[in-house]
Amino acid sequence: MENALRVAEDAAVLDLLADGRLEIGLGSGGTPDSFLPFGLTFAERGAAFADHLHTLLSAWRGDFTGAS
């Protein structure tokens, strides 16, 4: 449930520091109770993961031009 833009930024910086050798693994993970503090149910984890993955990949493609 990390902020997807923050993950994209951190991974991009680490990849630069690692000279392009970063490998990253992602998953919806968590236990049923771990989603409750974020206002989500365990059943909603797939949709939340898909949304965050879309944001992450869009940031890496450069689809975001800046924060407002």
N, C-alpha and C positions, 0 to 999 in steps of 0.2 A: 504494500500500500504506500510505497514511497512515491514522492512527486515525480512523475514521469520526465518532466523537463530537467529536473535536478539529476536524475539518473543518466539521462542522455548527455548532459554536460560533464558529469563526473567521469563517465565512461570514455567520452571523447578525449578529455584531458589525459586520462590514464593511458589510452591508446597512443597518444602522441608521445608520452613519456616512455612507453614500452616499444617505440619505433614500429608501430603497426602490428604488434603481436598479441594484442588483447583478444581474448575469447570470452564471451559473456553468455551466461545461461539465464533463462527467465522462466518463471512458472507462477501459477496462481497461488500455490502453496497455502499454508496456514491451516489452523484448526477452525472448526465452526465458530467458536467464541472469539477468535481473533479478528473477525470482520465487524463485530458489533460496535466497537468504539468508533468505527468509520461510518456508521449509519447503514451498513450493508448486512445482508444475510448471507449465509454460506452458499445458498442457491444463486445469489447474484454475483458470485466470484468470477464466473466465466465472462460475463458481460463487462465487469469492471476491468478484468485483465485485458480483454480485447480493446477496450477504450484506452487504457494506459499504453498498450503496445502500439496502437495507432499513433498516439501522441509521441512516443519515443522514436518510432521510425520516421515520422514526419519531421521531427527535429533533426535527426541525422541526415535526412535528405536536404535540409535547409528550407523547408516549407514555412518555418517561423522566421519572420523578419525582425522581431523584437518584442519586448514585453510592453504592455500598456497599463 
